[in-house]
């Protein structure tokens, strides 16, 4: 979402981008959009234990 590109696994890039836009519009702050399938989640939030982070 940071680069506003459709995910590689989607068959409908336009629909995926619209979904990203919708998520951004619903969040009061872009940092509140947590993309659960993005491995960067493990870099952005404090680590609790292996493969577990604290989302603050």
Short mmCIF file of the C-alpha atoms (twelve columns), coordinates in Angstrom:
data_MODEL
# 
_entry.id   MODEL 
# 
loop_
_atom_site.group_PDB 
_atom_site.id 
_atom_site.type_symbol 
_atom_site.label_atom_id 
_atom_site.label_alt_id 
_atom_site.label_comp_id 
_atom_site.label_asym_id 
_atom_site.label_seq_id 
_atom_site.Cartn_x 
_atom_site.Cartn_y 
_atom_site.Cartn_z 
_atom_site.pdbx_PDB_model_num 
ATOM 1  C CA . UNK A 1  0.000   0.000   0.000   1 
ATOM 2  C CA . UNK A 2  2.899   2.390   0.568   1 
ATOM 3  C CA . UNK A 3  3.599   2.473   -3.155  1 
ATOM 4  C CA . UNK A 4  -0.068  2.126   -4.239  1 
ATOM 5  C CA . UNK A 5  0.566   -0.909  -6.404  1 
ATOM 6  C CA . UNK A 6  -1.750  -3.862  -6.780  1 
ATOM 7  C CA . UNK A 7  -0.613  -7.017  -5.029  1 
ATOM 8  C CA . UNK A 8  0.981   -9.580  -7.318  1 
ATOM 9  C CA . UNK A 9  -1.573  -12.282 -6.460  1 
ATOM 10 C CA . UNK A 10 -4.599  -10.301 -7.637  1 
ATOM 11 C CA . UNK A 11 -6.354  -11.012 -10.907 1 
ATOM 12 C CA . UNK A 12 -8.033  -7.605  -10.933 1 
ATOM 13 C CA . UNK A 13 -5.478  -4.868  -10.299 1 
ATOM 14 C CA . UNK A 14 -8.007  -2.037  -10.584 1 
ATOM 15 C CA . UNK A 15 -10.240 -3.617  -7.941  1 
ATOM 16 C CA . UNK A 16 -7.272  -4.131  -5.632  1 
ATOM 17 C CA . UNK A 17 -6.237  -0.494  -5.966  1 
ATOM 18 C CA . UNK A 18 -9.808  0.644   -5.239  1 
ATOM 19 C CA . UNK A 19 -9.781  -1.507  -2.093  1 
ATOM 20 C CA . UNK A 20 -6.520  0.120   -1.019  1 
ATOM 21 C CA . UNK A 21 -8.014  3.565   -1.606  1 
ATOM 22 C CA . UNK A 22 -11.056 2.589   0.456   1 
ATOM 23 C CA . UNK A 23 -8.888  1.409   3.353   1 
ATOM 24 C CA . UNK A 24 -6.994  4.694   3.306   1 
ATOM 25 C CA . UNK A 25 -10.219 6.704   3.246   1 
ATOM 26 C CA . UNK A 26 -11.641 4.842   6.246   1 
ATOM 27 C CA . UNK A 27 -8.553  5.219   8.424   1 
ATOM 28 C CA . UNK A 28 -8.054  8.480   10.287  1 
ATOM 29 C CA . UNK A 29 -4.294  7.954   9.914   1 
ATOM 30 C CA . UNK A 30 -2.488  5.831   7.273   1 
ATOM 31 C CA . UNK A 31 -0.428  4.202   10.046  1 
ATOM 32 C CA . UNK A 32 -3.665  2.588   11.273  1 
ATOM 33 C CA . UNK A 33 -3.981  0.485   8.129   1 
ATOM 34 C CA . UNK A 34 -2.244  -2.775  8.982   1 
ATOM 35 C CA . UNK A 35 -1.857  -5.043  5.992   1 
ATOM 36 C CA . UNK A 36 -1.781  -8.470  7.587   1 
ATOM 37 C CA . UNK A 37 -0.239  -10.241 4.603   1 
ATOM 38 C CA . UNK A 38 2.695   -7.839  4.365   1 
ATOM 39 C CA . UNK A 39 5.913   -9.136  5.930   1 
ATOM 40 C CA . UNK A 40 6.890   -5.500  6.576   1 
ATOM 41 C CA . UNK A 41 4.507   -5.648  9.556   1 
ATOM 42 C CA . UNK A 42 7.332   -7.429  11.380  1 
ATOM 43 C CA . UNK A 43 9.633   -4.465  10.716  1 
ATOM 44 C CA . UNK A 44 7.170   -1.695  11.559  1 
ATOM 45 C CA . UNK A 45 5.971   -2.826  14.958  1 
ATOM 46 C CA . UNK A 46 7.784   -3.899  18.150  1 
ATOM 47 C CA . UNK A 47 8.537   -7.609  18.307  1 
ATOM 48 C CA . UNK A 48 6.913   -9.554  21.155  1 
ATOM 49 C CA . UNK A 49 8.268   -12.962 20.165  1 
ATOM 50 C CA . UNK A 50 8.955   -14.965 17.019  1 
ATOM 51 C CA . UNK A 51 6.424   -13.883 14.347  1 
ATOM 52 C CA . UNK A 52 4.400   -11.833 16.870  1 
ATOM 53 C CA . UNK A 53 4.374   -8.040  17.039  1 
ATOM 54 C CA . UNK A 54 2.619   -5.486  19.201  1 
ATOM 55 C CA . UNK A 55 0.466   -3.165  17.138  1 
ATOM 56 C CA . UNK A 56 0.193   0.133   18.979  1 
# 
